[in-house]
Amino acid sequence: MRLVVVCFMLLTLSQRFHAAFAADAGDAIDNPVLAWTQDSEILSRIEHNLNALKQVQATYIQLEEGKPDQTGTLYWKRPNQMHLKMSTRQYLIVKSGTAVFYDLNLGQRTYISIDDLPLSFLLQDPVVLRNRTDYTFQVAHDETRTFLRVLPQSPDQPPLYFLFDKKTLKLMGWAYVDPVGSPIRTHLTSLQQPESLNPDLFKLRQNFPGFEKR
C-alpha cells in the first residue's frame, strides 16, 4: 500500500513539474491565434535586453515527446563564444566562428558551421533584430507572454521561437521543430550574468575530457 502511495505521489509531482512548463515557447508553433508583426518598438526592447546579456550562465531543461527530459548548462560570451553542456554526455563549443559538437558516448567530434546553429544570432555583438537580410524577426503576444519568431532565409533551417515575459521581456526559453517534425522545447530554469567566465569553457579541444571513459 505504501509503495502505491509513493508511486502516486511521484506521478503527481512529475505531472505538476511538466504542467509548470506546459505554457512555453512551443505554444507559438503553428498557432493560428497569434498575430505576428514586425513591431519595431518591441523588437527594439528585446534587442536592448539581449544586448545586456554579455556573459550568461544558464541552466535548462529540454523536453521532447517520447524521450527522457534532458538537462544541462549553457554559457555564452559575446561575440561568438558558447559552451553547451548536456546531461547526455554531449557538449557543443563555439569559438570565433567555429562550432564543434563532442559526443563522449561515441568518442566523436563533429564540426558544424556556426550559421547552422539556431542560437547563432544571440552570439553576435551587437544583437540586431531589425533590417537584416539573413533573418526575419516577428513578435506576437498573449496575456502574459511575448513570443519572438525567427525566420531564417535559408530553407534548410526551421523557424525558431523564443519566449519572453511580457512585462519585463526576460528571456525564458525557446522551441523549434526538428527535421522529423518533433517539437523541441527548452526552458531556462535559471539565468545569471557572472562578471567573468573561465576562458577554458570556450577552448576547442582535440581530446575532450571524458573521451577515454566512453
DRENTIVEX-469802 format. One record per residue (C-alpha): residue number from 0; x, y, z; chain. Coordinates in nm, 4 decimals. Layout:
// DRENTIVEX-469802
seq / xx / yy / zz / mol
NUM / X / Y / Z / A
...
This chain:
// DRENTIVEX-469802
seq / xx / yy / zz / mol
0 / 0.0000 / 0.0000 / 0.0000 / A
1 / 0.2809 / 0.2381 / 0.0900 / A
2 / 0.4503 / 0.1651 / -0.2422 / A
3 / 0.1295 / 0.2531 / -0.4274 / A
4 / 0.1021 / 0.5810 / -0.2355 / A
5 / 0.4659 / 0.6692 / -0.3050 / A
6 / 0.4254 / 0.5920 / -0.6773 / A
7 / 0.1122 / 0.8053 / -0.6916 / A
8 / 0.2937 / 1.0944 / -0.5217 / A
9 / 0.5851 / 1.0698 / -0.7638 / A
10 / 0.3485 / 1.0617 / -1.0603 / A
11 / 0.1611 / 1.3648 / -0.9272 / A
12 / 0.4852 / 1.5583 / -0.8753 / A
13 / 0.6007 / 1.4682 / -1.2273 / A
14 / 0.2709 / 1.5859 / -1.3738 / A
15 / 0.2896 / 1.9115 / -1.1788 / A
16 / 0.6525 / 1.9614 / -1.2878 / A
17 / 0.5661 / 1.9269 / -1.6548 / A
18 / 0.2498 / 2.1324 / -1.6125 / A
19 / 0.4673 / 2.4179 / -1.4909 / A
20 / 0.6308 / 2.4173 / -1.8337 / A
21 / 0.3109 / 2.3458 / -2.0283 / A
22 / 0.2857 / 2.7075 / -2.1420 / A
23 / 0.6148 / 2.7550 / -2.3227 / A
24 / 0.7726 / 2.8804 / -2.6444 / A
25 / 0.6358 / 2.5738 / -2.8208 / A
26 / 0.2876 / 2.7224 / -2.7850 / A
27 / 0.3795 / 2.9629 / -3.0638 / A
28 / 0.4490 / 2.6891 / -3.3209 / A
29 / 0.1766 / 2.6934 / -3.5895 / A
30 / -0.0531 / 2.8831 / -3.3534 / A
31 / -0.3318 / 3.0426 / -3.5643 / A
32 / -0.4417 / 3.2693 / -3.2776 / A
33 / -0.1168 / 3.4648 / -3.2546 / A
34 / -0.0918 / 3.7768 / -3.4704 / A
35 / 0.2700 / 3.8137 / -3.5853 / A
36 / 0.4029 / 4.1611 / -3.6605 / A
37 / 0.7362 / 4.3368 / -3.7013 / A
38 / 0.6628 / 4.5815 / -3.4201 / A
39 / 0.9756 / 4.7987 / -3.4203 / A
40 / 0.9252 / 4.9194 / -3.0621 / A
41 / 0.9007 / 4.5677 / -2.9170 / A
42 / 1.1891 / 4.4417 / -3.1301 / A
43 / 1.3981 / 4.7349 / -3.0071 / A
44 / 1.3202 / 4.6492 / -2.6429 / A
45 / 1.4095 / 4.2829 / -2.6980 / A
46 / 1.7328 / 4.3906 / -2.8684 / A
47 / 1.8173 / 4.6072 / -2.5680 / A
48 / 1.7561 / 4.3225 / -2.3217 / A
49 / 1.9519 / 4.0678 / -2.5249 / A
50 / 2.2441 / 4.3050 / -2.5735 / A
51 / 2.2614 / 4.3453 / -2.1956 / A
52 / 2.3383 / 3.9724 / -2.1710 / A
53 / 2.7089 / 3.9990 / -2.2495 / A
54 / 2.8025 / 3.6924 / -2.0438 / A
55 / 2.5497 / 3.4290 / -1.9449 / A
56 / 2.5410 / 3.1165 / -1.7334 / A
57 / 2.2060 / 2.9390 / -1.7504 / A
58 / 2.0586 / 2.6026 / -1.6620 / A
59 / 1.7853 / 2.4481 / -1.8717 / A
60 / 1.5544 / 2.1546 / -1.9216 / A
61 / 1.4742 / 2.0295 / -2.2693 / A
62 / 1.1502 / 1.8447 / -2.3370 / A
63 / 1.0780 / 1.6252 / -2.6371 / A
64 / 0.7800 / 1.3947 / -2.6634 / A
65 / 0.8714 / 1.0288 / -2.6251 / A
66 / 1.2218 / 1.0981 / -2.4934 / A
67 / 1.3651 / 1.1453 / -2.1439 / A
68 / 1.3956 / 1.5037 / -2.0266 / A
69 / 1.7408 / 1.6476 / -2.0853 / A
70 / 1.9068 / 1.9000 / -1.8580 / A
71 / 2.2238 / 2.0982 / -1.8930 / A
72 / 2.4155 / 2.4218 / -1.8548 / A
73 / 2.4612 / 2.6912 / -2.1161 / A
74 / 2.7365 / 2.9520 / -2.1174 / A
75 / 2.7768 / 3.2240 / -2.3733 / A
76 / 3.0028 / 3.5220 / -2.4107 / A
77 / 2.9658 / 3.7603 / -2.6980 / A
78 / 3.0952 / 3.7767 / -2.9548 / A
79 / 3.0772 / 3.4186 / -3.0856 / A
80 / 3.1589 / 3.2076 / -2.7807 / A
81 / 2.9319 / 2.9396 / -2.6375 / A
82 / 2.9603 / 2.6232 / -2.4282 / A
83 / 2.6626 / 2.3892 / -2.4007 / A
84 / 2.6937 / 2.1020 / -2.1543 / A
85 / 2.4224 / 1.8355 / -2.1801 / A
86 / 2.3203 / 1.5647 / -1.9339 / A
87 / 2.3566 / 1.3131 / -2.2202 / A
88 / 2.7389 / 1.3493 / -2.2022 / A
89 / 2.7440 / 1.5714 / -2.5076 / A
90 / 2.8933 / 1.9168 / -2.5492 / A
91 / 2.8775 / 2.1954 / -2.8031 / A
92 / 3.1540 / 2.4550 / -2.8034 / A
93 / 3.1640 / 2.7658 / -3.0211 / A
94 / 3.4756 / 2.9782 / -3.0527 / A
95 / 3.5265 / 3.2615 / -3.3013 / A
96 / 3.3056 / 3.1197 / -3.5739 / A
97 / 3.3980 / 2.7528 / -3.5276 / A
98 / 3.1488 / 2.5137 / -3.3671 / A
99 / 3.2356 / 2.1620 / -3.2514 / A
100 / 2.9926 / 1.9012 / -3.1185 / A
101 / 3.1507 / 1.6441 / -2.8856 / A
102 / 2.9786 / 1.3129 / -2.8105 / A
103 / 3.1525 / 1.1426 / -2.5182 / A
104 / 2.9353 / 0.8334 / -2.5600 / A
105 / 3.0702 / 0.7683 / -2.9083 / A
106 / 3.4052 / 0.9438 / -2.8740 / A
107 / 3.3297 / 1.1590 / -3.1763 / A
108 / 3.3806 / 1.5215 / -3.2779 / A
109 / 3.1668 / 1.6895 / -3.5420 / A
110 / 3.2439 / 2.0307 / -3.6885 / A
111 / 2.9410 / 2.2481 / -3.7583 / A
112 / 2.9017 / 2.5765 / -3.9410 / A
113 / 2.8097 / 2.8459 / -3.6915 / A
114 / 2.5493 / 2.9653 / -3.9426 / A
115 / 2.3647 / 2.6353 / -3.8910 / A
116 / 2.3244 / 2.6896 / -3.5164 / A
117 / 1.9754 / 2.8133 / -3.4222 / A
118 / 2.1122 / 3.0417 / -3.1488 / A
119 / 2.3945 / 3.1904 / -3.3533 / A
120 / 2.2401 / 3.5380 / -3.3803 / A
121 / 2.2468 / 3.5624 / -2.9983 / A
122 / 2.6260 / 3.5379 / -3.0102 / A
123 / 2.6662 / 3.8381 / -3.2376 / A
124 / 2.7714 / 4.1697 / -3.0882 / A
125 / 2.5531 / 4.3607 / -3.1042 / A
126 / 2.2379 / 4.1526 / -3.1392 / A
127 / 2.0349 / 4.3051 / -3.4228 / A
128 / 1.6730 / 4.2090 / -3.4879 / A
129 / 1.5748 / 4.4695 / -3.7473 / A
130 / 1.6666 / 4.5412 / -4.1094 / A
131 / 1.8502 / 4.2134 / -4.1677 / A
132 / 1.8766 / 4.0068 / -4.4840 / A
133 / 1.9607 / 3.6699 / -4.3237 / A
134 / 1.6722 / 3.6549 / -4.0722 / A
135 / 1.3244 / 3.7973 / -4.0337 / A
136 / 1.2107 / 3.8644 / -3.6765 / A
137 / 0.8451 / 3.8857 / -3.5770 / A
138 / 0.6691 / 3.9275 / -3.2419 / A
139 / 0.3327 / 3.8228 / -3.1015 / A
140 / 0.1688 / 3.8352 / -2.7591 / A
141 / -0.0869 / 3.6748 / -2.5350 / A
142 / -0.1975 / 3.7845 / -2.1865 / A
143 / 0.1342 / 3.7260 / -2.0099 / A
144 / 0.3885 / 3.6318 / -2.2730 / A
145 / 0.5733 / 3.7765 / -2.5705 / A
146 / 0.6952 / 3.5447 / -2.8454 / A
147 / 0.9751 / 3.6146 / -3.0911 / A
148 / 0.9672 / 3.4196 / -3.4166 / A
149 / 1.2980 / 3.3909 / -3.6025 / A
150 / 1.2610 / 3.3064 / -3.9721 / A
151 / 1.5939 / 3.2190 / -4.1397 / A
152 / 1.6218 / 3.2980 / -4.5079 / A
153 / 1.7766 / 2.9544 / -4.5632 / A
154 / 1.5057 / 2.6927 / -4.6358 / A
155 / 1.7235 / 2.4320 / -4.4602 / A
156 / 1.6762 / 2.5994 / -4.1210 / A
157 / 1.3487 / 2.5741 / -3.9278 / A
158 / 1.1817 / 2.8742 / -3.7616 / A
159 / 1.2873 / 2.9326 / -3.4032 / A
160 / 1.0526 / 3.0600 / -3.1337 / A
161 / 1.1650 / 3.2487 / -2.8231 / A
162 / 0.9574 / 3.3108 / -2.5131 / A
163 / 0.9795 / 3.6268 / -2.3017 / A
164 / 0.7869 / 3.7544 / -2.0031 / A
165 / 0.5505 / 4.0158 / -2.1480 / A
166 / 0.6139 / 4.2778 / -1.8785 / A
167 / 0.9915 / 4.2508 / -1.8326 / A
168 / 1.0853 / 4.0819 / -2.1630 / A
169 / 1.3059 / 3.8447 / -1.9659 / A
170 / 1.4220 / 3.5509 / -2.1778 / A
171 / 1.2508 / 3.2312 / -2.0607 / A
172 / 1.3198 / 2.9715 / -2.3301 / A
173 / 1.2871 / 2.8709 / -2.6928 / A
174 / 1.1468 / 2.5998 / -2.9166 / A
175 / 1.1751 / 2.4648 / -3.2694 / A
176 / 1.0671 / 2.1642 / -3.4753 / A
177 / 1.3376 / 1.9116 / -3.5601 / A
178 / 1.3769 / 1.7573 / -3.9103 / A
179 / 1.1410 / 1.4679 / -3.8270 / A
180 / 0.8659 / 1.7047 / -3.7124 / A
181 / 0.9066 / 1.6737 / -3.3358 / A
182 / 0.8854 / 1.9950 / -3.1284 / A
183 / 1.1921 / 2.0559 / -2.9096 / A
184 / 1.1129 / 2.2799 / -2.6116 / A
185 / 1.3854 / 2.4355 / -2.3974 / A
186 / 1.3070 / 2.6105 / -2.0694 / A
187 / 1.5610 / 2.8205 / -1.8821 / A
188 / 1.5407 / 2.7228 / -1.5154 / A
189 / 1.7964 / 2.9869 / -1.4146 / A
190 / 1.9796 / 3.2693 / -1.5893 / A
191 / 2.2742 / 3.4534 / -1.4364 / A
192 / 2.5145 / 3.7188 / -1.5621 / A
193 / 2.8517 / 3.6491 / -1.3989 / A
194 / 3.1243 / 3.9126 / -1.4043 / A
195 / 3.3558 / 3.6675 / -1.5793 / A
196 / 3.3594 / 3.3187 / -1.7277 / A
197 / 3.6506 / 3.0759 / -1.7358 / A
198 / 3.8164 / 3.1102 / -2.0800 / A
199 / 3.8732 / 2.7326 / -2.0833 / A
200 / 3.4980 / 2.6863 / -2.1301 / A
201 / 3.5367 / 2.8068 / -2.4874 / A
202 / 3.8559 / 2.6220 / -2.5713 / A
203 / 3.8287 / 2.3890 / -2.8699 / A
204 / 3.9815 / 2.0531 / -2.7845 / A
205 / 4.1225 / 1.7649 / -2.9844 / A
206 / 4.0878 / 1.5317 / -2.6850 / A
207 / 3.7870 / 1.6348 / -2.4831 / A
208 / 3.7967 / 1.5228 / -2.1182 / A
209 / 3.5913 / 1.2046 / -2.0912 / A
210 / 3.6589 / 1.0571 / -2.4338 / A
211 / 3.8663 / 0.7853 / -2.2737 / A
212 / 3.5742 / 0.6929 / -2.0392 / A
213 / 3.3189 / 0.6041 / -2.3042 / A
